[in-house]
Amino acid sequence: MGRLKQKGKAGAAKAYMTRSSAVKKLQCSLADFRRLCILKGIFPREPRSRKKANKGSTAPTSFYYTKDIAYLTHEPVLNKLREHKAFAKKISRALGRGEWSIAKNLEDSKPTYRLDHVIKERYPTFIDAVRDIDDALCMIFLFASLPSNDRVSPSLIANCSRLAAEWQLYVMHSRSLSKVFLSIKGIYYQAEIMDQDVTWLVPYQFTQNIPSDVDVRVMLTFLELYQTLLGFVLFKLYTDAGLVYPPPLDATRDEAGAGIGAFSVHNVEKNIVSISQPENAGKMASTKEVRQAIKTITADLSSINEDVDIDPRDIATKSTEVDEEFVMHTSAGMDTTAVLPTLQSLSETRKPTPTSLFSPYTFFLSRETSRSVFEFLIKSFGGRVGWPTSSGSGSPITESDDSITHVIIDRPVINKANGSAEEKERRRKRKYVQPQWVVDCINAGKILLEDLYAQGTTLPAHLSPFGDKPGAYDPTVGPSHLEEASAEEVPESEDGQGSERNEAEDSDGDVVEPVSIRIADDAESLRAAELAAEAAGMEYGTFEKEVRRLQRKREKKEKAVDPDEENMGKMLLSNKKRKLYERMKYGEKRRAAERETLQRRRREIQLEGRKRVGGGD
């Protein structure tokens, strides 16, 4: 006789647990349970059958995996929360009885907990922590801009401001900023850290307030985790770069409003011991010491390459002299053609040119521009920047400095009739641009023309650099491409236009058809078809347009999938993969419809503008 199954002891009823049952098992309050779930990354799950998971009940509730709750029972933070609960009872009793000495002793021995082990559990490798740092940066920059009140302490805001400044300091030092976008919500930044794209949002410098309907306790629990995470990441980044962490802070400059300039970056002092010393002659170097020595050499070479212009031929001769005694013996199975990267080749690899985009220029910020934002942007790309004393102390240059090439100004043009000759000469030498010019130059990766962003002019559209998906609508495409796309979209069955096109294709068939057949073969056949079209009297622009249209038509035929084959392929997929494939196709169709709608609207606007111009003439 088989084993009898009891109701609620197997299946979904055993795999899932309700929130009330979890709180009862952990013997903690609901607030502490929420904190534990946030810190450990445990979130509610949705079972397939809520009735089976809830043992026949259909009452609305939250479900958790039973294994996750069992995992929480061994959490050290849970023991600390219980100790804190007992501490709160003891200190409240002592204060009620007027036992001030006992209350003071209890306050001095207040139980605290650390989240270091939680960070190590949730992020086994450093790359995992860098990938998940986006939300941490957004939260920390948000709290750094909030005012203090009874729910948010001033020390918490000061710590968030310090972490935000340390992150910006590292991004400026490593020249890793890649994209910027000025949106309604705030300023979006993207930096490339350890080959990972890190995107964060910084609110504008307005007076912020905390809404009353926001549960700050949940946000503070997330912030507690994110502060520890960012501290780990910054320590690793600064240490790998050979910098002192935390960077020293000048309190006097910080009180004077120097901002990021109050922090100073210092290289770690390394005591290099000579190998020829007799006391270390028989000592073997550990793996950790070897890795640290490699990092030291890398940091030194990178600092030398940044500060001093060295001839690459000298480096090559030195490397050959160092490696002169090393003779590589190849085995029979070794491929001699493969060249592995060496430490010197990695250290000599230079960063792309956009990282030094503003290095030849010196900027001066007008008092109405945001000094903290544009100081961060300009210094991240190698430029020098100054600001007036009203924006804070620590400016390396003054407004009368002759090295200033650009002035970032955001006010209308005011013609001064009684200006001095020196001011006129200074204004003639400098470029007065609006703040958007800096951001657009960063996103374009090159210096744009200053005339489009001159003081008092209407600025061009500020486009997001994050919409680089394949097939997305590109508003920068010229009108000629839109006209070709619109000509391709018109069906041949329509009266008038379709028949005209058919007639045109029939009339030029002897020229266009050979082109369509031989266009992908080589350039000579295309040249011959072009000469034939010219001899037939076809204009070059019409010929080029037809060639592009036929190319797109052929590509569309090649990409077209037979519906029967597609259905057969979908039948071979599993249910989960088939649903995923249908969602992907639905998303592609929706994006294509959005792109066509935007293109049609643009064509309509351009057509109305042409009609208006023609009617005005």
Secondary structure, DSSP 8 states (H G I E B T S, - for coil): ------TTSSTHHHHEEEHHHHHHHHT--HHHHHHHHHHHT---B--S-HHHHTTT------EEEHHHHHHHTT-HHHHHHHHHHHHHHHHHHHHHHT-HHHHHHHHHT------HHHHHHH-SSHHHHHHT-HHHHHHHHHHHTS---SSS-HHHHHHHHHHHHHHHHHHHHHT-EEEEEE-SS-EEEEEEETTEEEEEEE--SS-----TTS-HHHHHHHHHHHHHHHHHHHHHHHHHTTB-SS--B-HHHHHTT-GGGGB---B-------TT-GGGTT----HHHHHHHHHHHHHHHHHHHHHS---HHHHHHHHHHHTTS------TT--TT-----HHHHHH----GGGGTTTT-EEEE-TTS-HHHHHHHHHHTT-EEE--GGG-S--SS-TT-TT--EEE--S-----TT--HHHHHHHHHSEEE-THHHHHHHHHTS---SGGGBTTS-------TT---TT---TTS-HHHHHHHHHHHS-TTSTTHHHHHHHHHHHTHHHHHHHHHHTTT-HHHHHHHHHHHHHTT--HHHHHHHHHHHHHHHHHHHH---HHHHHHHHHHS-HHHHHHHHHHHHHHHHHHHHHHHHHHHHHHHHHHHHHHHHHH-
